[in-house]
Amino acid sequence: MKQARFTRDRVSALSKPDLIDLVMELAARNALLQTRVDELEKQNRQVQEQNASLVQRVSDLERRLGLNSSNSGKPPSSDGLAKPAARERRTRSLRGKSGRKSGGQHGHKGTTLKQVATPDALVHHYPHQCTRCSATLSPEAATGFAVRQVFGLAPPPPLFITEHRAHTCLCRACGTLVRADFPETVKAPAQYSDEIAALAAYLQTQHCIPEDRLARIFSDLYKPAFPR
């Protein structure tokens, strides 16, 4: 139909069959337009997904280009002739000269380690002989002692391994064998606990330790449970 038929006067002058034809035509046009809108929305979603994929790819490539021996597990030999700018910035201090002497300033309250009342281990040292007459001395001759304490790290404890056993029971009523279910968190014959996974995620995300170096740390601390 022509556009002139869509005016108010033209529509009011139409007969009932013509009105039905007009409604049918408008419905067909509306369906055609809706189909076109659906196609455009689908194309728009595809373009957005492709754009997001390309942005992620560019970000990954930029990150790889910025990796060197100072911010990843790459060896220094991989840097080539171009030295990392980050390493150069770290070796040069941006502070100017203040005219003061190095070290603690006058009036600054210093801090140091303080001895504890209950140390974890005691090591006794006794003199073996008298410095005057060379007579042999024994621990029973001790009359006093001086104390010095060394703060250190305890060796890492061995891995705590928990074995889960799902038992099978025989039903005495019907003879059916029924086996217990393992916990939902126990999914493999041998696996690491959630605490180890959380520690690895913390070291990798918070302290930016590369994956290969993180595997080396766990291997050195907990041999042979963490093979390289």
Backbone bond lengths (Angstrom), bond angles and torsions (degrees), N, CA, C in turn:
res aa  C-N    CA-C-N  psi(-1)  N-CA   C-N-CA  omega(-1)  CA-C   N-CA-C  phi
1 M - - - 1.451 - - 1.518 111.06 -
2 K 1.333 116.53 154.30 1.447 120.51 -179.85 1.524 110.61 -79.48
3 Q 1.339 115.39 159.92 1.459 120.50 -178.78 1.511 111.72 -63.10
4 A 1.354 117.64 -27.95 1.465 119.95 -177.19 1.510 112.26 -61.90
5 R 1.286 118.31 -27.05 1.455 120.63 -178.55 1.513 112.64 -71.48
6 F 1.382 119.35 -11.24 1.457 121.63 -177.84 1.524 112.85 -88.88
7 T 1.340 118.46 -0.02 1.455 119.73 176.52 1.520 110.13 -74.52
8 R 1.347 116.20 160.52 1.463 121.00 -176.39 1.539 111.24 -60.93
9 D 1.322 114.28 -43.81 1.462 117.02 -177.27 1.520 111.42 -67.43
10 R 1.312 116.67 -40.76 1.460 119.97 -179.71 1.520 110.94 -64.46
11 V 1.342 116.25 -41.65 1.461 119.82 -178.45 1.525 110.84 -66.73
12 S 1.327 117.21 -41.21 1.460 120.13 -179.18 1.522 112.33 -67.87
13 A 1.344 116.79 -22.11 1.464 119.61 -179.46 1.513 112.33 -89.77
14 L 1.376 117.57 -5.62 1.455 119.87 -177.42 1.519 111.66 -75.11
15 S 1.289 113.88 148.02 1.462 118.78 174.58 1.522 109.49 -78.53
16 K 1.323 115.38 171.47 1.458 120.02 -177.95 1.522 112.08 -61.79
17 P 1.341 120.55 -44.88 1.478 118.99 177.60 1.520 112.33 -61.75
18 D 1.352 116.78 -37.84 1.470 118.41 178.38 1.525 111.56 -67.12
19 L 1.337 116.32 -36.25 1.472 119.72 177.38 1.527 110.32 -63.28
20 I 1.332 114.77 -40.71 1.471 118.50 178.65 1.523 110.03 -62.98
21 D 1.337 116.34 -42.51 1.464 119.22 178.03 1.524 111.14 -62.49
22 L 1.352 115.74 -39.62 1.465 119.50 179.93 1.517 111.31 -64.40
23 V 1.322 116.62 -43.31 1.471 120.72 178.68 1.518 110.57 -63.37
24 M 1.319 117.08 -42.20 1.462 120.65 179.16 1.530 111.11 -62.57
25 E 1.329 116.30 -41.29 1.459 120.09 179.42 1.521 111.08 -65.67
26 L 1.338 116.60 -42.83 1.472 120.11 178.90 1.525 110.96 -64.41
27 A 1.333 116.11 -38.56 1.464 119.19 178.51 1.524 110.80 -64.75
28 A 1.337 116.18 -40.25 1.461 119.58 178.65 1.523 111.18 -64.82
29 R 1.343 115.66 -42.20 1.463 118.96 177.85 1.526 111.19 -63.59
30 N 1.318 116.36 -40.96 1.460 120.46 -179.79 1.527 111.17 -63.30
31 A 1.361 115.60 -41.20 1.460 119.21 178.44 1.520 110.73 -64.48
32 L 1.348 116.57 -40.00 1.453 120.57 178.88 1.528 111.15 -63.81
33 L 1.357 115.66 -42.98 1.462 119.84 179.09 1.532 111.16 -65.90
34 Q 1.333 117.38 -38.07 1.453 120.33 179.65 1.524 110.96 -65.56
35 T 1.351 115.78 -38.93 1.467 119.64 176.63 1.523 110.84 -62.12
36 R 1.323 115.25 -41.95 1.455 119.71 179.12 1.527 111.48 -64.68
37 V 1.332 116.74 -40.19 1.475 120.91 177.91 1.518 110.56 -62.79
38 D 1.349 116.95 -42.45 1.464 120.26 178.87 1.527 110.98 -61.65
39 E 1.345 117.02 -41.31 1.460 120.26 178.97 1.526 111.57 -64.35
40 L 1.347 116.07 -41.32 1.466 119.26 179.31 1.527 111.75 -66.35
41 E 1.344 116.70 -38.55 1.465 119.65 177.77 1.527 110.83 -64.78
42 K 1.346 116.94 -39.78 1.453 120.31 178.01 1.522 110.98 -63.58
43 Q 1.345 116.35 -44.13 1.459 120.12 178.06 1.525 111.08 -63.20
44 N 1.329 115.90 -38.32 1.472 120.01 179.34 1.523 111.21 -64.10
45 R 1.352 117.39 -40.97 1.464 120.28 177.86 1.523 111.21 -64.03
46 Q 1.337 116.39 -40.89 1.451 119.96 179.06 1.527 111.19 -63.33
47 V 1.339 115.93 -41.34 1.465 119.78 178.73 1.526 110.55 -64.32
48 Q 1.331 117.08 -40.77 1.467 120.47 179.12 1.521 110.96 -64.31
49 E 1.352 117.53 -41.52 1.459 120.18 179.08 1.530 110.59 -65.02
50 Q 1.339 116.82 -42.56 1.457 119.44 177.75 1.522 111.55 -63.75
51 N 1.321 116.38 -38.75 1.465 120.25 179.07 1.526 111.02 -65.08
52 A 1.350 116.56 -42.86 1.467 119.80 179.14 1.525 110.61 -63.47
53 S 1.357 116.16 -39.24 1.462 119.83 178.80 1.523 111.23 -65.04
54 L 1.332 116.24 -41.08 1.468 119.58 179.60 1.525 111.29 -67.85
55 V 1.341 116.99 -39.28 1.465 120.05 178.10 1.522 110.51 -62.29
56 Q 1.350 116.91 -42.25 1.457 120.27 179.01 1.522 111.33 -65.35
57 R 1.337 115.74 -38.52 1.462 119.72 179.24 1.519 111.18 -65.75
58 V 1.341 116.92 -42.39 1.465 120.57 178.04 1.523 110.23 -63.19
59 S 1.352 116.22 -41.06 1.464 119.90 179.39 1.522 110.97 -62.51
60 D 1.351 116.57 -42.03 1.468 119.68 179.10 1.526 111.11 -64.95
61 L 1.331 116.57 -40.89 1.466 119.57 179.64 1.526 111.12 -65.81
62 E 1.334 117.43 -41.10 1.456 120.20 177.99 1.526 111.37 -63.84
63 R 1.354 115.79 -38.44 1.463 118.86 178.57 1.517 111.04 -65.88
64 R 1.340 116.89 -40.40 1.456 120.03 179.70 1.527 111.42 -66.19
65 L 1.335 115.90 -38.11 1.458 119.03 178.86 1.525 111.65 -65.16
66 G 1.345 116.25 -28.68 1.459 119.50 -178.63 1.511 114.33 -86.82
67 L 1.348 118.18 -2.96 1.459 120.38 -179.48 1.518 111.02 -77.34
68 N 1.327 115.90 138.34 1.455 122.09 174.14 1.520 108.33 -151.05
69 S 1.306 117.19 -173.26 1.461 120.36 -175.96 1.513 113.35 -68.24
70 S 1.331 118.30 -16.47 1.465 120.43 -177.82 1.516 112.88 -89.50
71 N 1.330 119.29 -18.81 1.464 120.29 -178.62 1.515 112.74 -126.65
72 S 1.339 118.53 15.63 1.455 121.77 178.19 1.520 108.54 -155.46
73 G 1.334 115.42 -174.14 1.455 120.17 179.56 1.513 113.92 -87.06
74 K 1.334 117.61 10.18 1.460 120.51 -179.52 1.532 109.99 -70.62
75 P 1.340 118.12 142.78 1.471 120.21 178.69 1.524 110.72 -71.53
76 P 1.341 117.97 154.87 1.468 120.58 179.42 1.526 113.35 -58.68
77 S 1.341 116.53 -26.83 1.463 118.76 -179.20 1.523 112.16 -65.97
78 S 1.337 117.00 -20.99 1.467 120.17 -179.78 1.521 112.17 -77.92
79 D 1.332 118.48 -10.61 1.465 120.74 -179.73 1.529 111.88 -71.60
80 G 1.313 117.14 -23.75 1.463 119.87 -179.06 1.517 111.59 70.87
81 L 1.338 115.45 -150.23 1.462 120.35 -178.88 1.519 112.28 -77.33
82 A 1.317 117.14 -24.60 1.471 120.60 -178.98 1.517 109.10 -84.55
83 K 1.304 117.31 117.24 1.450 121.48 178.71 1.521 109.88 -84.17
84 P 1.329 117.64 143.50 1.462 120.52 -179.27 1.513 111.63 -61.32
85 A 1.309 115.54 132.70 1.465 119.87 178.96 1.509 111.01 -66.12
86 A 1.345 117.19 -33.72 1.460 119.66 -179.31 1.514 110.84 -62.82
87 R 1.353 116.69 -38.74 1.460 119.26 -179.93 1.522 110.41 -66.50
88 E 1.330 117.34 -38.43 1.459 120.61 179.70 1.520 110.77 -65.55
89 R 1.330 115.64 -38.36 1.463 117.80 179.66 1.519 110.96 -67.18
90 R 1.337 117.42 -33.50 1.449 119.08 -178.60 1.517 111.98 -71.13
91 T 1.334 118.13 -27.66 1.454 120.33 -176.79 1.519 112.91 -85.02
92 R 1.326 117.63 -9.70 1.467 120.39 179.30 1.522 109.04 -113.06
93 S 1.299 116.90 125.05 1.458 121.29 179.07 1.530 110.09 -82.80
94 L 1.315 115.12 139.22 1.456 120.81 179.02 1.530 112.29 -91.10
95 R 1.338 117.28 -1.62 1.462 120.68 -179.43 1.524 110.25 -79.73
96 G 1.298 115.42 138.80 1.461 120.51 176.17 1.519 111.28 -87.89
97 K 1.306 116.85 172.92 1.456 121.55 179.79 1.527 110.25 -75.10
98 S 1.335 115.02 133.34 1.465 119.87 -178.09 1.526 112.46 -100.64
99 G 1.334 118.06 -11.46 1.461 120.50 -177.88 1.509 113.51 85.25
100 R 1.337 118.76 -2.71 1.458 122.35 179.56 1.525 109.90 -94.32
101 K 1.336 114.24 158.23 1.450 119.80 175.81 1.518 109.67 -73.00
102 S 1.325 115.60 152.21 1.458 119.88 178.29 1.517 110.06 -70.78
103 G 1.319 115.85 158.05 1.461 120.89 -179.75 1.515 111.72 98.14
104 G 1.349 115.54 -170.16 1.449 121.25 -179.56 1.524 111.72 -66.50
105 Q 1.319 115.84 139.00 1.457 120.97 -178.31 1.527 110.97 -87.61
106 H 1.313 115.95 161.99 1.453 121.83 -178.44 1.533 109.88 -63.36
107 G 1.316 115.94 131.56 1.462 120.87 -179.57 1.514 113.70 90.12
108 H 1.340 117.86 -8.58 1.459 120.34 179.79 1.521 109.74 -78.39
109 K 1.319 116.77 128.97 1.453 122.12 -179.07 1.520 108.75 -82.56
110 G 1.306 116.39 114.23 1.450 120.36 -177.31 1.523 112.30 -77.69
111 T 1.298 115.80 160.36 1.464 122.17 176.75 1.508 108.77 -128.07
112 T 1.335 116.88 145.50 1.455 121.68 -179.35 1.515 108.63 -152.20
113 L 1.335 116.09 169.70 1.456 120.12 177.26 1.527 109.96 -67.30
114 K 1.309 115.07 143.76 1.455 120.58 176.73 1.517 109.22 -116.43
115 Q 1.323 115.86 140.77 1.460 120.45 179.28 1.522 110.86 -65.20
116 V 1.330 115.26 149.70 1.462 121.30 178.63 1.520 108.69 -103.91
117 A 1.326 115.02 158.90 1.463 119.63 -176.78 1.521 112.07 -80.41
118 T 1.333 117.50 -28.17 1.461 120.80 -176.76 1.528 110.02 -126.06
119 P 1.321 118.42 85.71 1.469 120.42 177.84 1.528 110.94 -68.69
120 D 1.323 116.16 161.04 1.464 120.92 -178.67 1.527 112.62 -80.74
121 A 1.307 117.29 -23.90 1.474 120.26 179.74 1.521 109.55 -146.53
122 L 1.327 115.41 149.24 1.473 122.49 178.16 1.517 109.20 -119.37
123 V 1.318 116.88 132.16 1.459 122.34 174.84 1.526 107.20 -123.97
124 H 1.334 116.66 118.01 1.462 121.48 -176.35 1.530 109.90 -96.98
125 H 1.298 115.34 137.56 1.464 121.69 177.97 1.539 108.26 -122.83
126 Y 1.323 116.97 127.61 1.466 122.02 -179.52 1.530 109.10 -123.28
127 P 1.323 116.45 144.78 1.471 118.37 173.33 1.525 109.92 -70.65
128 H 1.330 116.42 145.64 1.471 120.02 -176.76 1.534 113.13 -89.26
129 Q 1.325 116.49 -28.62 1.459 118.33 -179.14 1.517 110.10 -151.57
130 C 1.318 115.22 160.77 1.455 121.37 -178.97 1.523 109.69 -72.69
131 T 1.319 116.07 135.19 1.465 119.95 -179.38 1.526 112.21 -75.63
132 R 1.350 116.81 -10.98 1.474 119.41 -178.63 1.517 111.71 -97.85
133 C 1.359 115.06 -49.66 1.465 117.46 -175.80 1.523 113.12 -114.70
134 S 1.336 117.71 0.78 1.467 123.30 178.94 1.516 113.80 65.97
135 A 1.327 117.10 18.06 1.460 119.59 177.16 1.532 109.45 -70.60
136 T 1.348 116.42 149.20 1.466 121.59 -179.33 1.521 109.81 -72.90
137 L 1.318 115.88 135.55 1.460 122.02 178.80 1.525 110.23 -111.90
138 S 1.323 117.25 146.66 1.467 123.32 -179.78 1.523 109.05 -120.91
139 P 1.341 118.01 161.45 1.466 119.98 178.44 1.526 113.23 -58.73
140 E 1.357 117.66 -28.12 1.465 119.57 179.90 1.522 111.88 -65.92
141 A 1.336 117.81 -15.75 1.459 121.01 -178.84 1.526 112.17 -87.23
142 A 1.318 117.22 0.93 1.470 120.44 -176.92 1.519 110.38 -67.53
143 T 1.325 115.85 137.24 1.461 121.84 178.82 1.530 112.54 -116.64
144 G 1.302 117.39 -7.36 1.461 121.23 -178.98 1.525 110.20 176.53
145 F 1.312 116.21 179.61 1.474 118.63 -179.72 1.528 109.61 -157.45
146 A 1.306 114.61 156.35 1.463 122.22 172.15 1.529 107.97 -106.89
147 V 1.327 116.62 155.31 1.464 120.90 -172.82 1.524 110.51 -122.81
148 R 1.314 115.57 133.76 1.452 123.80 167.39 1.533 107.89 -135.49
149 Q 1.311 117.39 140.24 1.457 121.57 -177.09 1.524 110.72 -120.29
150 V 1.323 115.26 140.77 1.457 122.37 178.24 1.527 108.24 -115.49
151 F 1.331 116.39 121.60 1.460 121.29 179.02 1.535 108.60 -90.73
152 G 1.298 116.99 124.05 1.462 121.29 -178.56 1.515 111.30 -139.85
153 L 1.309 115.23 179.97 1.459 121.83 178.77 1.521 109.69 -100.58
154 A 1.318 115.34 135.63 1.451 119.92 175.64 1.524 109.45 -72.56
155 P 1.321 119.19 147.72 1.468 120.19 177.90 1.527 109.96 -61.69
156 P 1.332 117.25 146.49 1.466 119.20 -178.83 1.512 110.98 -61.25
157 P 1.314 118.19 137.49 1.468 120.50 -179.79 1.522 110.34 -69.25
158 P 1.328 117.52 155.21 1.469 119.13 175.84 1.527 110.30 -66.78
159 L 1.314 115.54 157.74 1.462 119.66 179.42 1.523 110.17 -62.45
160 F 1.322 115.98 139.24 1.457 122.45 177.89 1.531 107.52 -93.20
161 I 1.313 116.68 108.90 1.461 122.03 -173.52 1.530 109.29 -102.33
162 T 1.309 116.12 123.35 1.459 123.06 178.41 1.524 109.31 -108.07
163 E 1.320 117.39 124.28 1.466 121.90 177.97 1.523 109.93 -98.81
164 H 1.310 115.68 125.73 1.466 121.76 177.15 1.523 108.44 -100.04
165 R 1.308 116.88 129.85 1.460 122.22 179.59 1.523 109.72 -120.07
166 A 1.313 115.57 116.39 1.466 120.79 177.81 1.526 107.49 -94.27
167 H 1.312 117.04 104.80 1.457 122.26 -175.22 1.530 111.22 -81.33
168 T 1.314 114.28 151.47 1.463 122.02 175.60 1.525 108.61 -107.42
169 C 1.309 116.52 129.99 1.468 122.05 -178.15 1.538 109.98 -116.97
170 L 1.303 115.85 145.01 1.458 122.49 177.75 1.521 109.34 -96.31
171 C 1.319 114.32 120.83 1.467 119.03 178.17 1.524 108.90 -72.38
172 R 1.325 118.04 120.99 1.459 122.47 -179.20 1.532 111.99 -75.13
173 A 1.334 116.17 -15.22 1.467 118.39 -178.99 1.528 111.81 -82.00
174 C 1.360 117.38 -42.94 1.469 119.69 -175.48 1.522 113.59 -125.96
175 G 1.340 118.12 -3.85 1.450 120.82 177.92 1.521 114.87 81.99
176 T 1.333 118.94 11.44 1.461 122.19 -179.02 1.533 110.29 -80.79
177 L 1.339 114.27 137.65 1.457 119.55 174.40 1.529 108.98 -88.95
178 V 1.306 116.91 124.42 1.460 122.18 -176.87 1.522 108.44 -123.60
179 R 1.358 115.51 123.70 1.457 119.70 179.28 1.518 110.58 -104.77
180 A 1.307 116.35 140.24 1.460 121.38 179.34 1.522 110.19 -69.22
181 D 1.316 116.31 154.77 1.462 122.33 178.42 1.525 109.72 -89.16
182 F 1.336 115.72 144.14 1.456 120.32 171.76 1.522 109.40 -74.66
183 P 1.326 118.38 155.69 1.472 119.83 174.17 1.524 110.96 -58.21
184 E 1.309 116.90 153.17 1.459 121.48 -177.51 1.522 112.32 -61.52
185 T 1.336 117.06 -28.25 1.467 120.05 -178.48 1.522 112.73 -81.29
186 V 1.329 117.42 -11.62 1.463 121.68 -179.93 1.524 107.16 -101.67
187 K 1.336 116.10 98.79 1.463 120.71 -171.14 1.521 114.05 -115.64
188 A 1.327 119.01 -7.89 1.459 121.23 -175.38 1.525 109.86 -133.20
189 P 1.340 117.34 159.48 1.472 119.63 177.17 1.518 112.85 -58.87
190 A 1.329 117.09 -33.07 1.468 122.18 175.88 1.519 107.67 -147.33
191 Q 1.314 116.77 128.70 1.458 120.60 -176.74 1.512 109.65 -152.34
192 Y 1.352 115.64 166.70 1.453 121.49 176.71 1.525 109.46 -91.96
193 S 1.305 115.11 153.60 1.461 120.46 -176.28 1.526 111.34 -78.54
194 D 1.326 115.49 169.17 1.464 121.04 178.49 1.530 110.87 -65.14
195 E 1.345 117.36 -31.00 1.462 119.60 179.61 1.529 111.32 -65.25
196 I 1.337 117.01 -40.44 1.465 120.02 178.59 1.520 110.15 -67.53
197 A 1.329 117.04 -41.15 1.467 120.15 178.51 1.527 110.62 -63.51
198 A 1.351 116.76 -38.81 1.463 120.25 179.48 1.528 110.81 -67.18
199 L 1.351 116.81 -39.90 1.469 119.98 178.48 1.520 111.05 -64.50
200 A 1.326 116.69 -42.17 1.459 120.44 179.06 1.527 111.03 -64.04
201 A 1.342 116.56 -41.59 1.469 120.01 179.07 1.526 110.74 -65.96
202 Y 1.332 117.21 -37.96 1.470 120.91 178.79 1.525 111.22 -64.41
203 L 1.325 117.20 -46.04 1.462 120.33 -178.99 1.529 111.67 -66.69
204 Q 1.329 116.26 -34.40 1.461 119.44 -176.48 1.521 111.94 -78.79
205 T 1.346 117.51 -39.14 1.466 120.07 -175.62 1.526 112.46 -88.62
206 Q 1.320 117.90 -41.94 1.460 120.50 -176.59 1.521 112.48 -81.85
207 H 1.325 117.07 -33.09 1.462 120.22 -175.92 1.524 112.77 -113.60
208 C 1.330 116.95 5.02 1.469 122.78 172.36 1.530 112.48 56.06
209 I 1.331 117.18 39.40 1.462 120.29 176.75 1.521 108.32 -82.92
210 P 1.335 118.64 123.84 1.465 120.48 179.76 1.525 112.08 -59.97
211 E 1.321 115.26 157.71 1.461 120.76 -174.44 1.525 112.05 -62.37
212 D 1.342 117.89 -43.41 1.458 119.28 -178.30 1.523 111.50 -67.22
213 R 1.336 116.95 -36.49 1.461 119.88 178.09 1.523 110.98 -71.46
214 L 1.319 117.09 -34.22 1.463 120.92 177.23 1.529 110.17 -65.19
215 A 1.329 117.20 -41.61 1.462 120.72 177.22 1.525 110.82 -62.80
216 R 1.340 116.70 -36.19 1.468 120.48 178.83 1.528 110.72 -67.17
217 I 1.327 117.10 -38.39 1.472 120.50 179.67 1.520 110.46 -62.96
218 F 1.342 116.83 -49.20 1.462 119.94 -179.63 1.527 110.74 -64.41
219 S 1.320 117.14 -35.08 1.465 119.89 179.49 1.525 111.20 -67.25
220 D 1.329 116.92 -39.67 1.464 120.11 179.86 1.531 111.89 -69.63
221 L 1.330 116.92 -34.15 1.458 120.28 -176.37 1.529 113.13 -82.70
222 Y 1.330 116.31 -33.36 1.455 119.68 -171.82 1.534 111.81 -129.42
223 K 1.307 116.85 51.87 1.463 119.92 174.80 1.527 109.02 -69.93
224 P 1.346 119.99 145.53 1.471 127.37 -6.04 1.527 112.03 -96.67
225 A 1.357 117.73 19.19 1.460 119.86 -175.94 1.520 112.34 -67.05
226 F 1.341 117.42 -25.08 1.465 121.53 -179.59 1.524 108.96 -117.27
227 P 1.321 118.61 79.62 1.468 119.09 178.19 1.509 110.77 -67.39
228 R 1.334 117.38 147.25 1.448 121.80 179.70 1.524 109.76 -75.37
